[in-house]
Amino acid sequence: GKHLTHIDRIGSYAAREAAVRAVQSGARTCHILLAYAPNCPEPLEVSYEMEGPGRPMPRGFFNHDSMREYYHAVRVNPACNLWIHFWETVIASDNNTSQSLLIPSA
């Protein structure tokens, strides 16, 4: 199904946010690989490939239970049910400016 807390969907939200934060902290590019096993809330693997000195998120950021709490339904754009992906949120960067991850368009 397409429930927002399924590991494939919520894990992609977390990986995207972690990549954005890595770029905000100095990386030029960032690719993240996450691997999970059924009924195991901790990822089996968290792998970063970065160009530049970006900071990775701690491994606990990708714990399924903590992601469910962090990406509570009010943070997720209800338009996801209309085939629009990701959520509307603003992440504060280290230089006290804000950058929108993705603002869905109609």
PyRosetta script that sets phi, psi and omega in degrees:
from pyrosetta import init, pose_from_sequence

init()
pose = pose_from_sequence("GKHLTHIDRIGSYAAREAAVRAVQSGARTCHILLAYAPNCPEPLEVSYEMEGPGRPMPRGFFNHDSMREYYHAVRVNPACNLWIHFWETVIASDNNTSQSLLIPSA")
pose.set_psi(1, -176.8)
pose.set_omega(1, -177.3)
pose.set_phi(2, -111.6)
pose.set_psi(2, 29.4)
pose.set_omega(2, 178.8)
pose.set_phi(3, -64.4)
pose.set_psi(3, 138.2)
pose.set_omega(3, -172.4)
pose.set_phi(4, -66.6)
pose.set_psi(4, -17.5)
pose.set_omega(4, -179.2)
pose.set_phi(5, -99.0)
pose.set_psi(5, 4.1)
pose.set_omega(5, 175.2)
pose.set_phi(6, -64.9)
pose.set_psi(6, 143.9)
pose.set_omega(6, -170.3)
pose.set_phi(7, -59.4)
pose.set_psi(7, -35.3)
pose.set_omega(7, -179.3)
pose.set_phi(8, -67.4)
pose.set_psi(8, -38.2)
pose.set_omega(8, -179.2)
pose.set_phi(9, -77.9)
pose.set_psi(9, -49.5)
pose.set_omega(9, -176.5)
pose.set_phi(10, -69.8)
pose.set_psi(10, -32.3)
pose.set_omega(10, 175.9)
pose.set_phi(11, -65.4)
pose.set_psi(11, -36.6)
pose.set_omega(11, 177.5)
pose.set_phi(12, -68.6)
pose.set_psi(12, -36.1)
pose.set_omega(12, 175.4)
pose.set_phi(13, -61.2)
pose.set_psi(13, -46.7)
pose.set_omega(13, -178.5)
pose.set_phi(14, -65.8)
pose.set_psi(14, -41.2)
pose.set_omega(14, 179.2)
pose.set_phi(15, -64.2)
pose.set_psi(15, -40.3)
pose.set_omega(15, 179.4)
pose.set_phi(16, -65.5)
pose.set_psi(16, -43.8)
pose.set_omega(16, 178.6)
pose.set_phi(17, -63.7)
pose.set_psi(17, -41.8)
pose.set_omega(17, 179.1)
pose.set_phi(18, -62.9)
pose.set_psi(18, -38.9)
pose.set_omega(18, 178.3)
pose.set_phi(19, -66.6)
pose.set_psi(19, -41.7)
pose.set_omega(19, 178.2)
pose.set_phi(20, -62.4)
pose.set_psi(20, -43.8)
pose.set_omega(20, 179.9)
pose.set_phi(21, -65.3)
pose.set_psi(21, -36.8)
pose.set_omega(21, 177.9)
pose.set_phi(22, -63.7)
pose.set_psi(22, -41.5)
pose.set_omega(22, 178.4)
pose.set_phi(23, -68.0)
pose.set_psi(23, -39.6)
pose.set_omega(23, 177.4)
pose.set_phi(24, -62.4)
pose.set_psi(24, -29.0)
pose.set_omega(24, -178.3)
pose.set_phi(25, -91.3)
pose.set_psi(25, 5.8)
pose.set_omega(25, 172.0)
pose.set_phi(26, 128.7)
pose.set_psi(26, -13.6)
pose.set_omega(26, 178.8)
pose.set_phi(27, -71.0)
pose.set_psi(27, 145.4)
pose.set_omega(27, 175.8)
pose.set_phi(28, -81.9)
pose.set_psi(28, -38.7)
pose.set_omega(28, 175.6)
pose.set_phi(29, -139.9)
pose.set_psi(29, 158.1)
pose.set_omega(29, 177.9)
pose.set_phi(30, -151.8)
pose.set_psi(30, 127.3)
pose.set_omega(30, 174.2)
pose.set_phi(31, -121.4)
pose.set_psi(31, 135.0)
pose.set_omega(31, -177.4)
pose.set_phi(32, -124.2)
pose.set_psi(32, 134.4)
pose.set_omega(32, 175.6)
pose.set_phi(33, -114.7)
pose.set_psi(33, 125.7)
pose.set_omega(33, 175.5)
pose.set_phi(34, -118.9)
pose.set_psi(34, 140.4)
pose.set_omega(34, 176.1)
pose.set_phi(35, -132.8)
pose.set_psi(35, 130.2)
pose.set_omega(35, -179.6)
pose.set_phi(36, -125.3)
pose.set_psi(36, 155.8)
pose.set_omega(36, 173.5)
pose.set_phi(37, -113.6)
pose.set_psi(37, 151.2)
pose.set_omega(37, 178.8)
pose.set_phi(38, -57.1)
pose.set_psi(38, 138.5)
pose.set_omega(38, 176.7)
pose.set_phi(39, 62.2)
pose.set_psi(39, 23.9)
pose.set_omega(39, 177.8)
pose.set_phi(40, -126.1)
pose.set_psi(40, 111.2)
pose.set_omega(40, -174.5)
pose.set_phi(41, -72.3)
pose.set_psi(41, -23.4)
pose.set_omega(41, 179.3)
pose.set_phi(42, -85.9)
pose.set_psi(42, 140.1)
pose.set_omega(42, 176.7)
pose.set_phi(43, -68.0)
pose.set_psi(43, 144.5)
pose.set_omega(43, 174.9)
pose.set_phi(44, -73.6)
pose.set_psi(44, -32.5)
pose.set_omega(44, -179.1)
pose.set_phi(45, -146.7)
pose.set_psi(45, 138.9)
pose.set_omega(45, 169.6)
pose.set_phi(46, -130.6)
pose.set_psi(46, 113.6)
pose.set_omega(46, -176.1)
pose.set_phi(47, -125.1)
pose.set_psi(47, 128.0)
pose.set_omega(47, 177.3)
pose.set_phi(48, -108.7)
pose.set_psi(48, 137.0)
pose.set_omega(48, 167.1)
pose.set_phi(49, -122.4)
pose.set_psi(49, 110.0)
pose.set_omega(49, -177.2)
pose.set_phi(50, -126.3)
pose.set_psi(50, 146.3)
pose.set_omega(50, 167.8)
pose.set_phi(51, -105.2)
pose.set_psi(51, 119.1)
pose.set_omega(51, -179.6)
pose.set_phi(52, 102.8)
pose.set_psi(52, 179.0)
pose.set_omega(52, -171.6)
pose.set_phi(53, -91.1)
pose.set_psi(53, 42.3)
pose.set_omega(53, 179.2)
pose.set_phi(54, -69.3)
pose.set_psi(54, 158.8)
pose.set_omega(54, 179.6)
pose.set_phi(55, -102.4)
pose.set_psi(55, 124.2)
pose.set_omega(55, 176.8)
pose.set_phi(56, -76.9)
pose.set_psi(56, 154.4)
pose.set_omega(56, 174.3)
pose.set_phi(57, -74.1)
pose.set_psi(57, 151.5)
pose.set_omega(57, 177.3)
pose.set_phi(58, -65.5)
pose.set_psi(58, 152.9)
pose.set_omega(58, -177.4)
pose.set_phi(59, -56.0)
pose.set_psi(59, -35.4)
pose.set_omega(59, -179.3)
pose.set_phi(60, -63.5)
pose.set_psi(60, -19.8)
pose.set_omega(60, 177.3)
pose.set_phi(61, -60.4)
pose.set_psi(61, -28.3)
pose.set_omega(61, -175.8)
pose.set_phi(62, -96.1)
pose.set_psi(62, 8.9)
pose.set_omega(62, 174.7)
pose.set_phi(63, -66.8)
pose.set_psi(63, 132.2)
pose.set_omega(63, -174.8)
pose.set_phi(64, -58.2)
pose.set_psi(64, -42.1)
pose.set_omega(64, -179.2)
pose.set_phi(65, -65.5)
pose.set_psi(65, -41.0)
pose.set_omega(65, 179.6)
pose.set_phi(66, -71.0)
pose.set_psi(66, -33.3)
pose.set_omega(66, 176.6)
pose.set_phi(67, -66.4)
pose.set_psi(67, -39.6)
pose.set_omega(67, 178.4)
pose.set_phi(68, -62.1)
pose.set_psi(68, -37.0)
pose.set_omega(68, 178.3)
pose.set_phi(69, -73.0)
pose.set_psi(69, -43.5)
pose.set_omega(69, -177.1)
pose.set_phi(70, -67.6)
pose.set_psi(70, -44.4)
pose.set_omega(70, -179.4)
pose.set_phi(71, -96.4)
pose.set_psi(71, 54.4)
pose.set_omega(71, 177.5)
pose.set_phi(72, -57.6)
pose.set_psi(72, 154.6)
pose.set_omega(72, -174.2)
pose.set_phi(73, -53.8)
pose.set_psi(73, -29.9)
pose.set_omega(73, -179.1)
pose.set_phi(74, -70.9)
pose.set_psi(74, -19.8)
pose.set_omega(74, 178.4)
pose.set_phi(75, -84.3)
pose.set_psi(75, -17.8)
pose.set_omega(75, -176.0)
pose.set_phi(76, -93.0)
pose.set_psi(76, 133.0)
pose.set_omega(76, -178.7)
pose.set_phi(77, -63.9)
pose.set_psi(77, 122.6)
pose.set_omega(77, 179.3)
pose.set_phi(78, -62.0)
pose.set_psi(78, -17.1)
pose.set_omega(78, 178.0)
pose.set_phi(79, -69.1)
pose.set_psi(79, -6.9)
pose.set_omega(79, 176.0)
pose.set_phi(80, -56.8)
pose.set_psi(80, -31.2)
pose.set_omega(80, 178.4)
pose.set_phi(81, -71.2)
pose.set_psi(81, -9.7)
pose.set_omega(81, 179.6)
pose.set_phi(82, -104.7)
pose.set_psi(82, 26.0)
pose.set_omega(82, 178.3)
pose.set_phi(83, 69.3)
pose.set_psi(83, 24.9)
pose.set_omega(83, 173.2)
pose.set_phi(84, -105.6)
pose.set_psi(84, 130.5)
pose.set_omega(84, -171.9)
pose.set_phi(85, -98.1)
pose.set_psi(85, 159.8)
pose.set_omega(85, 178.6)
pose.set_phi(86, 69.0)
pose.set_psi(86, -174.6)
pose.set_omega(86, -170.9)
pose.set_phi(87, -122.8)
pose.set_psi(87, 161.9)
pose.set_omega(87, 175.5)
pose.set_phi(88, -95.9)
pose.set_psi(88, 119.0)
pose.set_omega(88, 176.1)
pose.set_phi(89, -158.4)
pose.set_psi(89, 162.8)
pose.set_omega(89, 177.4)
pose.set_phi(90, -121.4)
pose.set_psi(90, 131.1)
pose.set_omega(90, 178.9)
pose.set_phi(91, -108.9)
pose.set_psi(91, 125.9)
pose.set_omega(91, 176.9)
pose.set_phi(92, -75.7)
pose.set_psi(92, 130.8)
pose.set_omega(92, 178.0)
pose.set_phi(93, -90.6)
pose.set_psi(93, 175.1)
pose.set_omega(93, -176.0)
pose.set_phi(94, -65.0)
pose.set_psi(94, -23.0)
pose.set_omega(94, -178.9)
pose.set_phi(95, -96.8)
pose.set_psi(95, 25.0)
pose.set_omega(95, 175.4)
pose.set_phi(96, 61.4)
pose.set_psi(96, 24.7)
pose.set_omega(96, 171.0)
pose.set_phi(97, -106.5)
pose.set_psi(97, 169.5)
pose.set_omega(97, -179.6)
pose.set_phi(98, -119.0)
pose.set_psi(98, 149.7)
pose.set_omega(98, 177.6)
pose.set_phi(99, -138.9)
pose.set_psi(99, 127.0)
pose.set_omega(99, 178.4)
pose.set_phi(100, -77.0)
pose.set_psi(100, 133.3)
pose.set_omega(100, 178.7)
pose.set_phi(101, -67.4)
pose.set_psi(101, -51.7)
pose.set_omega(101, 179.2)
pose.set_phi(102, -165.2)
pose.set_psi(102, 123.1)
pose.set_omega(102, 175.3)
pose.set_phi(103, -106.3)
pose.set_psi(103, 111.8)
pose.set_omega(103, -177.3)
pose.set_phi(104, -58.6)
pose.set_psi(104, 143.4)
pose.set_omega(104, 175.3)
pose.set_phi(105, -104.7)
pose.set_psi(105, 152.6)
pose.set_omega(105, -177.6)
pose.set_phi(106, -79.7)
pose.dump_pdb("model.pdb")
